[in-house]
Amino acid sequence: MTSSSAYDAKNSPERLRQRIVNPAYCMPGLKTPRIVISNQYGPGPALKPALVSLARTLALFDLQLVKRVQKFHQKPSSSMDETRKVEVLRLLEDCNDVRQQWRDIDSGKCQFSELYMTNDLLVPIWKEGLRIIKEVIGSKKVSSEQSNKRNVFAGILLDYESQAGRLQEQMVHAAGQGLFDPVFLNPIQERWLRLDETIDLHYRLCNHDADEEFSFRRQSPTW
């Protein structure tokens, strides 16, 4: 049985960071990532060709959140406690794995795995990415720089809202052809619920600051 000290050493922030900066940890064949999107890992079969368009739309959306998390945490905060550091470094490792698998899929080296559409392991990345956005758009306008940052992040969120609309169209199209397996629904819904919360916050803030004659309404569907 592995001792707690051995486990802690293996999963320390230093070891996790080493995995992120060392390319060997991301080379196919050396390890199976926690988040599987390509069929070169795991027992799951390749996704049916008719569902690839939906998977690509979802993956491009996932990548937006992956990049948001990576950009925000590229400089670790000194104020984080050890537990939070481990959590963030694990998220960054997952982000690296997802981007590497996407590059392999996009280059034709491999295909989407059916596991990608049925698991919800990307939800923590969505939660963190949208937490970052909520923190910015919910902050007070204490300076012009902060106000500009809020505007930039509001624009990012509106782009996410547009992508949500495109994803819904793909889902409806797949369902109309009898291709949308019910097991695909929950992982997408878990992502979408987090997005819903953030979009709703944005519109509440917009309407709070707007004149009485004007109101803002979200365009994307809700769950």
Contacts in CASP RR format, 6 or more apart in sequence:
PFRMAT RR
TARGET T0000
AUTHOR 0000-0000-0000
METHOD contacts of the structure
MODEL  1
MTSSSAYDAKNSPERLRQRIVNPAYCMPGLKTPRIVISNQYGPGPALKPA
LVSLARTLALFDLQLVKRVQKFHQKPSSSMDETRKVEVLRLLEDCNDVRQ
QWRDIDSGKCQFSELYMTNDLLVPIWKEGLRIIKEVIGSKKVSSEQSNKR
NVFAGILLDYESQAGRLQEQMVHAAGQGLFDPVFLNPIQERWLRLDETID
LHYRLCNHDADEEFSFRRQSPTW
9 15 0 8 1.000
11 86 0 8 1.000
12 86 0 8 1.000
13 82 0 8 1.000
13 85 0 8 1.000
13 86 0 8 1.000
13 89 0 8 1.000
16 86 0 8 1.000
16 89 0 8 1.000
16 90 0 8 1.000
16 93 0 8 1.000
17 89 0 8 1.000
18 25 0 8 1.000
19 25 0 8 1.000
19 93 0 8 1.000
20 89 0 8 1.000
20 92 0 8 1.000
20 93 0 8 1.000
20 96 0 8 1.000
24 30 0 8 1.000
25 31 0 8 1.000
25 93 0 8 1.000
26 96 0 8 1.000
26 97 0 8 1.000
26 100 0 8 1.000
28 40 0 8 1.000
28 41 0 8 1.000
28 100 0 8 1.000
28 104 0 8 1.000
29 40 0 8 1.000
32 41 0 8 1.000
32 42 0 8 1.000
33 41 0 8 1.000
33 94 0 8 1.000
33 97 0 8 1.000
33 98 0 8 1.000
33 101 0 8 1.000
34 93 0 8 1.000
34 94 0 8 1.000
34 97 0 8 1.000
34 121 0 8 1.000
35 94 0 8 1.000
35 97 0 8 1.000
35 98 0 8 1.000
35 119 0 8 1.000
35 121 0 8 1.000
35 122 0 8 1.000
36 42 0 8 1.000
36 101 0 8 1.000
36 113 0 8 1.000
36 115 0 8 1.000
36 116 0 8 1.000
36 119 0 8 1.000
37 59 0 8 1.000
37 98 0 8 1.000
37 101 0 8 1.000
37 102 0 8 1.000
37 105 0 8 1.000
37 112 0 8 1.000
37 113 0 8 1.000
37 115 0 8 1.000
37 116 0 8 1.000
38 101 0 8 1.000
38 104 0 8 1.000
38 105 0 8 1.000
38 110 0 8 1.000
38 111 0 8 1.000
38 112 0 8 1.000
38 113 0 8 1.000
38 116 0 8 1.000
39 45 0 8 1.000
39 46 0 8 1.000
39 47 0 8 1.000
39 110 0 8 1.000
39 111 0 8 1.000
39 112 0 8 1.000
39 113 0 8 1.000
39 114 0 8 1.000
40 101 0 8 1.000
40 104 0 8 1.000
40 109 0 8 1.000
40 110 0 8 1.000
41 101 0 8 1.000
41 113 0 8 1.000
42 113 0 8 1.000
42 115 0 8 1.000
44 113 0 8 1.000
44 114 0 8 1.000
44 115 0 8 1.000
45 113 0 8 1.000
45 114 0 8 1.000
46 111 0 8 1.000
46 112 0 8 1.000
46 113 0 8 1.000
46 114 0 8 1.000
47 55 0 8 1.000
47 111 0 8 1.000
47 112 0 8 1.000
47 113 0 8 1.000
47 114 0 8 1.000
47 116 0 8 1.000
47 117 0 8 1.000
48 114 0 8 1.000
48 179 0 8 1.000
50 174 0 8 1.000
50 177 0 8 1.000
50 179 0 8 1.000
51 112 0 8 1.000
51 117 0 8 1.000
51 174 0 8 1.000
51 179 0 8 1.000
52 111 0 8 1.000
52 112 0 8 1.000
53 170 0 8 1.000
54 117 0 8 1.000
54 167 0 8 1.000
54 170 0 8 1.000
54 171 0 8 1.000
54 173 0 8 1.000
54 174 0 8 1.000
54 180 0 8 1.000
55 112 0 8 1.000
55 116 0 8 1.000
55 117 0 8 1.000
56 112 0 8 1.000
57 163 0 8 1.000
57 166 0 8 1.000
57 167 0 8 1.000
57 170 0 8 1.000
58 116 0 8 1.000
58 117 0 8 1.000
58 167 0 8 1.000
58 170 0 8 1.000
58 188 0 8 1.000
59 102 0 8 1.000
59 105 0 8 1.000
59 112 0 8 1.000
59 116 0 8 1.000
60 163 0 8 1.000
61 160 0 8 1.000
61 163 0 8 1.000
61 164 0 8 1.000
61 167 0 8 1.000
61 191 0 8 1.000
62 98 0 8 1.000
62 122 0 8 1.000
62 125 0 8 1.000
62 126 0 8 1.000
62 191 0 8 1.000
63 98 0 8 1.000
63 99 0 8 1.000
63 102 0 8 1.000
64 159 0 8 1.000
64 160 0 8 1.000
64 163 0 8 1.000
65 122 0 8 1.000
65 125 0 8 1.000
65 126 0 8 1.000
65 128 0 8 1.000
65 129 0 8 1.000
65 130 0 8 1.000
66 95 0 8 1.000
66 98 0 8 1.000
66 99 0 8 1.000
66 125 0 8 1.000
67 95 0 8 1.000
68 129 0 8 1.000
68 132 0 8 1.000
68 133 0 8 1.000
68 156 0 8 1.000
69 91 0 8 1.000
69 92 0 8 1.000
69 95 0 8 1.000
69 125 0 8 1.000
69 128 0 8 1.000
69 129 0 8 1.000
69 132 0 8 1.000
70 92 0 8 1.000
70 95 0 8 1.000
72 129 0 8 1.000
72 132 0 8 1.000
73 88 0 8 1.000
73 91 0 8 1.000
73 92 0 8 1.000
76 85 0 8 1.000
76 88 0 8 1.000
80 88 0 8 1.000
91 124 0 8 1.000
91 125 0 8 1.000
91 128 0 8 1.000
94 121 0 8 1.000
94 124 0 8 1.000
94 125 0 8 1.000
95 125 0 8 1.000
98 122 0 8 1.000
98 125 0 8 1.000
101 110 0 8 1.000
104 110 0 8 1.000
105 111 0 8 1.000
105 112 0 8 1.000
117 181 0 8 1.000
117 183 0 8 1.000
117 184 0 8 1.000
117 187 0 8 1.000
118 181 0 8 1.000
118 183 0 8 1.000
118 184 0 8 1.000
118 187 0 8 1.000
119 187 0 8 1.000
120 186 0 8 1.000
120 187 0 8 1.000
120 190 0 8 1.000
122 187 0 8 1.000
122 191 0 8 1.000
123 187 0 8 1.000
123 190 0 8 1.000
123 191 0 8 1.000
123 194 0 8 1.000
126 190 0 8 1.000
126 191 0 8 1.000
126 194 0 8 1.000
126 195 0 8 1.000
127 194 0 8 1.000
130 194 0 8 1.000
130 195 0 8 1.000
130 197 0 8 1.000
130 198 0 8 1.000
133 153 0 8 1.000
133 156 0 8 1.000
133 157 0 8 1.000
133 198 0 8 1.000
134 197 0 8 1.000
134 198 0 8 1.000
134 201 0 8 1.000
136 149 0 8 1.000
136 150 0 8 1.000
136 153 0 8 1.000
137 150 0 8 1.000
137 153 0 8 1.000
137 154 0 8 1.000
137 157 0 8 1.000
137 198 0 8 1.000
137 201 0 8 1.000
137 202 0 8 1.000
137 205 0 8 1.000
138 150 0 8 1.000
138 201 0 8 1.000
138 205 0 8 1.000
139 146 0 8 1.000
139 150 0 8 1.000
140 146 0 8 1.000
141 147 0 8 1.000
141 150 0 8 1.000
154 202 0 8 1.000
157 198 0 8 1.000
157 199 0 8 1.000
157 202 0 8 1.000
158 202 0 8 1.000
160 195 0 8 1.000
160 199 0 8 1.000
161 195 0 8 1.000
161 199 0 8 1.000
161 218 0 8 1.000
161 219 0 8 1.000
161 220 0 8 1.000
162 219 0 8 1.000
162 220 0 8 1.000
164 192 0 8 1.000
164 195 0 8 1.000
164 220 0 8 1.000
164 221 0 8 1.000
165 220 0 8 1.000
165 221 0 8 1.000
167 188 0 8 1.000
168 220 0 8 1.000
168 221 0 8 1.000
171 180 0 8 1.000
171 188 0 8 1.000
174 180 0 8 1.000
189 223 0 8 1.000
192 223 0 8 1.000
193 223 0 8 1.000
196 222 0 8 1.000
196 223 0 8 1.000
199 218 0 8 1.000
199 220 0 8 1.000
200 218 0 8 1.000
203 216 0 8 1.000
203 217 0 8 1.000
203 218 0 8 1.000
206 216 0 8 1.000
207 215 0 8 1.000
207 216 0 8 1.000
210 216 0 8 1.000
END
